[in-house]
Amino acid sequence: MADIAKKWLPLEANPDVMNQFLWSRGVPPDEVECYDVYGLDEELLEMVPKPVLAVLFLYPLTSQSEAERVQQDSETKDPTSTIYFMKQTVGNACGTIGLLHAIGNITSEIKLDEGSFLDKFFKSTACMDPMERASFLESDREIEVAHSVAATAGDTEVPVNVDTHFICFTCVDGQLYELDGRKSRPISHGASTPSSLLQDAAKVIQKMMQKNPDSMNFNVIAISKRVKGDAP
């Protein structure tokens, strides 16, 4: 990502870190929680609390994945007016952008704290295009500080340079979309429903993992809506 000048510390693939980030920025703890997905076979997917609202996937950047990204960006662009999507112009911001992609596409299904950072962020950027949202994020000091706090709250030492990347999968208008701020637009992976989102995303993720079978740098996190009665 040599074309990106500004760089943050990378966010750890850790549900506790992501929960604290979301809960402290305006997502009520009784609305949403992040969970580890321990495997992609049906039995392990069934263990993930439902309903799943979005899926975050961390994967290694390789020459093959970069070539595929360039190819996808050269293809005809689809209209994306109904999808909340933003570009990434800050190095290592992919974890926070993945969370913004996740929450930004489910604001009709959850209730953000009124006047909170995320409530104001999504209202301010609602009518912006993906690049305008990226510029808004890059100049927003509050989210930069929140990201930094979250990045240093993990269990592992924070590296400055990483070769992994977060993307988000979500269901919008009956389609499974891959939201990657390093790509020019959302990528459709075919029909999906809110109830099959996790399984549909798992199939796409498995194909991506098969392209790099020797790597262990993969992580899947589900963002699920809390069912009333669950303890925060």
Residue pairs with C-beta under 8 A, 6 or more apart in sequence:
1 91
1 182
4 88
4 89
4 90
4 91
5 91
6 89
6 90
6 91
6 138
7 90
7 91
7 92
7 160
8 90
8 91
8 92
8 93
8 96
8 144
8 147
8 148
8 151
9 92
9 147
9 148
9 151
9 152
9 158
9 160
10 92
10 94
10 95
10 151
10 158
10 159
10 162
10 164
11 17
11 18
11 21
11 92
11 94
11 95
11 96
11 147
11 150
11 151
11 154
11 166
12 95
12 151
12 153
12 154
12 155
12 156
12 158
13 56
13 58
13 95
13 166
13 219
13 221
14 154
14 155
15 33
15 34
15 35
15 36
15 221
17 150
17 151
17 153
17 154
18 34
18 56
18 95
18 99
18 150
18 221
19 29
19 33
19 34
20 150
20 153
21 96
21 99
21 146
21 147
21 149
21 150
22 32
22 34
22 99
22 103
22 118
23 29
24 146
25 116
25 117
25 118
25 143
25 146
26 112
26 113
26 116
26 117
26 118
26 119
27 103
27 110
27 112
27 113
27 118
28 110
28 111
28 112
28 113
29 226
29 232
30 226
30 230
30 232
31 110
31 111
31 225
31 226
32 53
32 103
32 110
32 223
32 224
32 225
32 226
33 49
33 223
33 224
33 226
33 230
33 232
34 56
34 221
34 222
34 223
34 224
35 48
35 49
35 221
35 222
35 223
35 224
36 219
36 220
36 221
36 222
37 44
37 45
37 48
37 55
37 198
37 202
37 220
37 221
37 222
38 44
38 47
39 45
40 202
40 205
40 206
40 220
42 199
45 198
45 199
45 202
48 198
48 222
48 224
49 222
49 224
49 226
49 227
49 230
50 195
50 198
50 224
51 194
51 195
51 224
51 225
52 194
52 197
52 198
52 222
52 223
52 224
53 102
53 106
53 109
53 110
53 170
53 194
53 197
53 223
53 224
53 225
54 101
54 102
54 103
54 105
54 106
54 168
54 169
54 170
54 197
54 222
54 223
55 168
55 169
55 170
55 197
55 198
55 201
55 202
55 205
55 220
55 221
55 222
55 223
56 95
56 98
56 99
56 102
56 166
56 167
56 168
56 169
56 220
56 221
56 222
56 223
57 166
57 167
57 168
57 169
57 201
57 205
57 208
57 218
57 219
57 220
57 221
58 164
58 165
58 166
58 217
58 218
58 219
58 220
58 221
59 65
59 164
59 165
59 167
59 208
59 209
59 212
59 217
59 218
60 163
60 164
60 165
60 212
60 215
60 217
60 218
61 163
61 164
61 165
62 211
62 212
64 211
64 212
65 208
65 211
65 212
69 180
69 182
69 183
72 183
72 184
72 187
73 183
73 184
77 184
77 185
78 185
78 186
78 188
80 130
80 185
80 186
82 172
82 173
83 105
83 172
83 177
83 179
83 186
84 100
84 101
84 104
84 105
84 107
84 122
85 101
85 130
85 133
85 179
85 185
85 186
86 97
86 100
86 101
86 104
86 125
86 130
86 133
86 134
86 137
86 181
87 130
87 131
87 133
87 134
87 181
87 182
87 184
88 94
88 97
88 134
88 181
88 182
89 131
89 134
89 135
89 137
89 138
90 134
90 137
90 138
92 151
92 162
93 137
93 147
93 181
94 165
94 166
94 167
94 181
94 182
95 147
95 150
95 151
95 166
96 143
96 146
96 147
96 150
97 137
97 166
97 181
98 166
98 167
98 168
98 179
99 168
99 223
100 121
100 137
101 168
101 170
101 179
101 181
102 168
102 170
102 223
103 110
103 112
103 118
103 122
103 223
104 122
105 170
105 172
105 179
106 170
107 122
109 225
110 225
112 118
112 119
112 122
113 119
117 142
117 143
117 146
121 140
121 143
124 136
125 132
125 133
125 136
128 136
130 185
134 181
137 143
151 158
152 158
163 217
164 217
165 180
165 182
167 178
167 179
167 180
168 178
168 179
168 180
169 176
169 177
169 178
169 179
169 189
169 197
169 200
169 201
169 204
169 205
170 176
170 177
170 179
170 197
171 177
171 192
171 193
171 194
171 197
171 200
174 191
174 192
174 193
175 188
175 189
175 190
175 191
175 192
176 188
176 189
176 190
176 191
176 192
176 197
176 200
176 201
176 204
177 186
177 187
177 188
177 189
178 186
178 187
178 188
178 189
178 204
179 186
180 187
189 200
189 204
190 200
192 200
198 222
202 220
205 218
205 220
209 218
226 232
